[in-house]
Amino acid sequence: MRSIIESIYPEKERKLFTDREIELALLDRNTQRILEGSGENICFIGLRRVGKSLTLKHYIFRLDNDQVFAVYMDFERLDTTPEFFAVQYAGQILRWFMNDENLAPYLDISTLVKKTADFKSKVASDTIYAFFDELNKARPNQRLMLELAFDFPEKFAKEQNINIMLFLDEFQRLKEIDNFPQIRDVLGLFRSVLQTQSKTHYVVAGSAIRMLERIFQESDSPLFAQFKVERVSFFEKKASFELASKITNSQNPGVMEMIYKLSSGHPYYIYSICQRMNEIGEININGARKAFALEALLRNGSINLMCKYVFESSMGRVRGEALLKTIIRVLAKEDGKKISEISKAIRRKEGTTRNMLERLCDIDLIVKEDKLYYFRDPVLRYWIMNVYEGVEFDALPGKKVLEDMVRDIEEIFQK
């Protein structure tokens, strides 16, 4: 089991893993309850790169129990065409059981058939050959193939006399299968299989916060009340200081405080700032500000690339882009506004503004708290505030420009 988890969770990542004690303790307790016959399904939600995937991998890495078999799969790496998803879903379970670091043979039906021939499991053979037969038809029964895939881990667990824990990352991508006429309600299909299972247990995670809240917490969803939902948040100061210290080898309280303030405790931003500080050789408060500016505003900066990806992928999921961007600019300049203030700024009626704000909440860019609207991610706000004004660099800026950027950061983050 060691080699496959190490291939997706290398030593470098393991050394930097920090905190998440609450989440790990929850998984520990749940595993024990699974062995006692009373475990539950769990969903972790949180912004992208906040540490959900690392937490799942870290738990699997340290799991040492012959009665519980863990499988990790990232739905972003699987096709969302129903028939191919079905093959790859079952294939990943077999890959983990065979402890094979090589992903490719388990994504294609022809190579999967060959792998299954070497594996002594009637359940696996029956399922994979059923896929093969369907795929050779002019019009494969996509719904049947999904049912076979979702049912496979339970049958396999019973055959092997084990409990299976499926760790499914970016779970919300499953909804994309609804785009196919034979399916339409993939969550309902998943639920119909899930409620018959006793040896299969699920830990899912995802970064589409509002979508996952609807999937697991709204009463009209097939998966309502089927999963315990837990939020993975930014680091508190203690954990932020610990991660920053691991990377910079510094324990200077002032430096650690500045890194925490600039990153808002987001683990990925902490990592990016600290790596840049090491690169420029300035492990001090001003160095933290410089590092943040460079990572956020250089075109190849890791924070810049992350913010760009989050922003563009989020906006790609929603209509009315022009007006939405206007609202985003308004909030980037001044966070925490009432709907009446935003309406006045964009010169639209409150009803129209409310509709636009709901769309922005749905794609996780902003959040409503006590009738005020804020960016979910303060660093993304800083990025938008600058990029919309054209403040972005192809190469390292000159000393004077960098000093101006640092001064600007100092003013913004002292507010």
N, C-alpha and C positions, 0 to 999 in steps of 0.2 A: 504493500500500500504506500510505502514511503516514496518510491520513485515518482509516481504520478503526481502526488501532491507537491513534491519538491519541484517538479517541472513547471508548475503554475504558481508556486509560492516559494521563490528562491531565497537563499540564505540572507541576501541583502535586505529583502523586505521583512524577513522574520526578525532581524536584528533591530530594525527601526519600529517594529510594531509597538504601539504605546496605548495604555489605558484600555478602554472598552471592557472594563471589569464587570459592569452591570450586564452587558449583553452576553458575555461569556458565562457568567454565573447563571443567567436565564437558560442558556443552552445546556449547561451542565445539569441543572435541575430537571429540565425537560427530558433529557436523555435517560435520567434515572427513572422518571415517571413512565417513559416508554417501556422500559424493562419491567416495570410494575403493571403495565397494561393500561395506563391512564394518561399517556402523553398527548400533547396538543400540537396543532400546526401553528407556525409563527411566521409573521411577515415583518421585515425590517424596511422602513422607508426613510429616505433622507436625500439631501442634495447630492449631485454627482461628485465623485471623488472625495466624499467625506469619510470613507472608511468602511462601508458596508461589506464590500467584496473581501477586503482584507480580514475583516472579522470572521466571515464565514470560512475563509481559507485557514486562518489561524486556528479556529476551532477544530476543523477537520485534521489539521496537522497534529494537534495534540490529543485527538481522540484515540483512545486505546481500549477498545472493547470488542471482543470477538462476536458478541451478540448483536452489535449494531454496525451496519455497513453504510458508509457515507459515499455519496455520489455528488460531485459538483458539476454543474453545467451552466454556461452563460448563454442565455437566449439570444444575445446579440451576435453570437457566432453560429446560430442555427438558422436554416432557411425558414421562412414563414409561409411557404407554400405547403398546404396541409399534408400531402403525401410525403414530401421530403422531410418535413418537420417530424413526422411520425417515425420514419426510418432513423433519423439522427437522434431523436429522443431515446429510443430503445438502444441504439448503437452506443450512446454515451454511457448508459448503465452497464452494458457489457464491457466497454473499454475500461471502466473503473474496476469492475470485478476481475478483469484479466490483468489489471495493473500495467497497462500499456501507455507509455508516454506519447506514442504516435497517434495524433488525432485523426488524420486523413482517412485511414481505412474504415473508420466507423461512421463516416458521413455519406458513403456511397453504397447502394444496395449490392452491387456486384462483389465488391471487396468484403462487405459485411457477411455475405453468404459464405465466402471462403473462410472467414474468421470463425463463423458459427460452426462450420464443419469440423473444426479442430477443438470445439468446446463441448464437453459432455453435458448438455442440458436439453431435455426434450422441450421445455417451455421456450427456450431461446430459439431452437430450431423451428418449432411450430410457428412462432411469431414472425421470424425473419422470412421464412418461406411463404407465409401468408402475404407478407408485404410484396415479395417477389412476384407471386401470382397476380396480385392486384395491379402491380405496375406494368405487367405484360398485357393488360387489357386495354382496349381502345379508350375506355373512360373509367379509370380507377375509382373505386368507391372511397372517396376521401374521408368521409365520416367514419366508415368502418375502420380504416387505417388508424385514425386518431383514437378510436375506442380501443383498438388492440394495443396501441402505444401506451395510453394512459393506464391500461389494465396490466401491462407487462410487468412492472416492478412488483406488484402484489403477488402475481402468480410465481414469479421468479423467487421472491422472498420465501414463499411457502415451500417451494421445491428445495431451496437451499437451506431451509430452516434458520432464517436470519430475520432481523428487522432491517429495513432499508430506510435511510434518511436521505431524501433528495433535497439538495441545496440548489435552488433555481434562481439564478441571478438575472436582473432586468426582466422580471416576470411579466411586466405590463406588455411586453412585445407579443405575448400570446394572443392579445386582442386583435392583432393584425390578421390573424387567420379568419376572423369574421368577415373579411372582404370577399370570401369565396362563397358562391351560391349554395354549395352543398353543406356548408357549415352554419354560418350566420350567428350561432350562439355557442362559441367554443367554451365559455365559462360554464354554461349549463351542462355541456357534455362532460367537462372536467369534473364538475360537482357530482354528476350522476355516477361516475366511477369512484370518485374519492369517498363518497359516503358508504361504499361497500367494502372499503379497505381497512384492515386491522394491522397489517405488518408493514405498511408503507406510511411514512411520515414526512411532512414537508416543512422546509425552512426556505422562504422565498424573500427576495430583496428587490428593490427597484428605486429609481431616481425620479420617476414621474409621480410626484407626491399626490397631487389632486386625483389623478386617475386611479391610483392604488387605494386612496381613501374611499373612492366611489365603489371600487371592486369589493373591498372587504368590510366597509362600514355603512353602506346604504342599504336599506331594507329591501329594495327591489332587485338587488344583485344576487345572482345564484350563490355567490360565495360569502354572503352576509353571515357574520357570526361563525364562520368556519375557521378563521385564523385569529390568533392573538396579534394585534398590531402594536409594534414598538418603533419609536422614532430614534434614529441615530443622528445626534446633533453635533455641532461644532465642539471642540475641546473646551473644557474649563481651563483656567490659568495653570493649574498644577500640571495637567497633562500636556498643555501647550509648551510650558517651560521644559518638561521632560523630553519631548520630541526635539525641540530646538537645541537643547543641550547635547543630545546624542549626535546631531549633525554637525554642530559648530565646535563641540568640545569646550563650550563656554558656559559658565554658570553666573555670569554677571547679571544681577537682578534688573538693572536698567535696560540692558540689551534684550533680555528675555521679555520684559514688559513691552518694549517697542515692537518686537516681533508679534507678540500676542495682539497688540492694538491694531497693527497693520493688517494682520491676517484674519482678525475677528475669531481666531481659534480654529479656522478651517485647516485641517491637517495638510491638505495638498498645498495650500498657500504657504504654510509654515515651511514645508519641505523646499518649495521653490525659492523662497526668500533666503533660507539658510544656505542652500546650495550656491546661490549667486554671491552671498557674502563670502563664502569660502573661495569662490572663483576670483573675486576682486581683492581678496585679502584684507577686508575691513570688518573685523568682528567687533563692531561698536554700534552705538545708537545711530550715528549718521550713516554708517555702512548698511544698516538695516533699511533705512529710508531709500538709499541709493539702489539697493538690491530690489526693493519693492517696485520702484519706478521703472527699472530696467526690465524686470520680469513682466510687468503689466503693460508696458508701452513699446517695447521692442517687438517687431513683427514675429520674430521667432522666440520670444519669451514664453515660458511655459504657462504663466498666468494669462498672458494675452491669448495664446492659442486655446486655452481652456475656456476663457470667457467668450471668445468668438464662437467656439463650437456650441456652447450652451445657448448663447443668444440666437444663433442662426437656426439651430435645430428646434428650439422652442418656437421661434417665429414661423418656422415652416409648418407648424401644426395648426395655424390659426388664420382666419380671414381678417380683412380690414387692416392690412399691414401699415398703411400710411398714417392713419389716425392713431393706431396703437403706438407707433414710433414717436408721434408727437407727445403722447401722454408719458412715454418713457423718458423723453427729454425733460419734461416738466418735473418729474419725480427725481431724475438724476441731479437736477440743479438744487432741489430742496425736497428731501424725504419727509414723510409723515404729514401728508396733506389730506384735508377733507375733500369729499366728493364735490362740494360746492366750489372750493378753491380750484380744483382741477378743471371743472366745467368752465369756470371763468377764464382760466388760462388758455384753454383750447377753443373757447368760444362755441361751445356746444351745450345743448340742453342736458340736464342732469340724467334723464332717462337714457340718452345715448351714451353719456359718459359712464354710467353705471354698467351698461352692457359691455363696453370696451374694457372696463376694469375687471369685470368678471372673466373675460377672456384671458386677460393677463394673469389673473389668479389661477385659471385653469391650466396654464402652461408653466406655472411655478416661478414666474419672474417676480411677481409681487405678492404681498400678503396683506390682509386687512386685519388690523388690531385696534379695538376701541374706536371704530369709525374712521380710523386713519389708515392711509395706504403707504406701505414701505416696500423697498426691495427686500426679497428674501436673503440676498447675498450682498452685503455692503461693498465687497470688492468688485463685484459685477457693476454696481452703481458707479464706482470710481472709474472703471474701465469705459463704461458708456459715456460718462461725463466728458472724458478726454477724447475718445475715438470720434464722437459726434462733432467735436470741435477740430478734428483733424490732427490731434496730437498723437502721432504714432511714428515710429522710426524704423527705417530699414537697417541702419547700422548704429553703433554706439554713438550717442550724441556727444557734442563737445562739452568741455568742463563747465562753461557758463550756462549752457542749456540744462545740463544735469543739476547744477546748483539751483537753478530756478525750479526745476521739477521737485527737488528735495524740499525747497522752501514751501512750495504749493502743498505738498504732502503734509508737511508739519502743520500748516494752517488748517487743512481739512480734518486731520485726525486729532486735532486738539479741541475741536468743537464738541 
